Amino acid sequence: MNLFCNACFAIHPTPLASAALRRATLPLQGRVSEAGFSLVEVLVALVLLGLLSMALFFSVRFGMTAWQRGGERSDQIHTSMLVQDLLRRLIGQAYPLVRADGTGSGRVDFAGTATSLDFLAPVPVALASGGRARFKLAIERRGDHSDLVLTSRPELVADDAPAELSRKTLLATIEAGEFAYFGVTQSQSAALWRERWSGELSLPALVRVRVHFARSDPRLWPDLTIAPRISADVGCEYDPLTKLCRGR
């Protein structure tokens, strides 16, 4: 009887034993269900990671492009300001050298048109050791655009010595440029802006340099107006007989 009851108990456990058995198996089932991710979850995570990476890449690329364009624009504006400063120094120090013109009266060594300007001025220390040079500013047309070009030659060098000629493009690919001169001439007593200044007894009171860029060009050029500071040829020794400078 006892053996039979023991067998019955083994086949049909008591309610307490069944509850204990269920509690022992629940943690194992939870561990099995939480062992990894499903394929759908992995694919969704990869898609999200790809989208985030793409957004980050384009953000960095946009920032680098904006930084590069900003740097280029800043350099171009800085170059324009340097050119203005150079012209302000050169034209402001233009020397009114009096030269004989064969008519019995002298003229100032200064010739300006709407597209070119020739004058004598001290050489900046940054460009050479000193002395004076003949400078020429010119608006040179090249196809559909123009260049602002500066050429210089030492004062005492012959005009046919090409090796001594220095040429530098100050501003490239400009749309247009012009020079204008303000002052009183021998033929007109009223001070006006003029497109030409040549064969006069003195330098113009003001010189204006205008440069125009294309609309898509970020460079800036405010009107540059310069007043030559030297008004007399201090190296001229007046000869009352020739009414010119001696030795010229």
Phi, psi and omega in degrees: 000318178293320178298318181295318179294321177297320179295319177298320179296323179292322182282320182241091182293160181287162178302325178295319179293324179293319179296319178296322180294321179292320178296328180287333184268342183296313178300323180294319179295322178296320179295324180292319182288335180258021184286339183188186180259154176281167181296323179295318179297319179296317180296318178298317179297320179293319179297314179298319179296320178296319178296316178297319179296319179296316179297319179295320180297313181292328177294316179295319180296318178297318179296319179294319179296316179296320179296319181294315179294321177297321177294319179295318179295319178298320178295319180294317178295320179296321178297318178299319179293324177294320178295318177299318179296320179296314180295323179298321180289314185292307183291325178296334179255018177304133185261127182278066180291125180273127181234150177284141180245008178084000180253004181093355177231149182275169176219155179278139181284076181205125180223120182229141173233186180289339183238001180208159181210120178246132181201167179251132182205158175296145179281129177302144181299329181291340182263330182201188184277348180137196183083186179246159180215157174267120182253148175224121173259134183215144171264106183258126181277132179224092180069238182267009178217176181230164177232143172265114189242139177243124173242149181216153179212135177306148187300320187266010179269142180296151182293337182264026178253087185294337182293336181270358183277127177251134184228134181213133176274114181281314179225125180255156175054052173265160181280317179195166178203157181203152175245147176217155188225134182243131178162187180257130179255175179292329183272337182226130183273347180276139178279117183222163170281133184229155178272346181227147174211103183205145179069025181264168181274349182211169176285157174294154179290326181219148173234129180247134178240120178244137177228132180246133176252162175293159182298327180278355181275125182283353183292151181240147177212091172296149178307127182259113180243125188235137176252112175302131188270339182264120186252352183221147177277095185289344179270003181272123174258106189293133176252113183294339180285310180271347184058031178226177175284137181295137178081009180239000000 
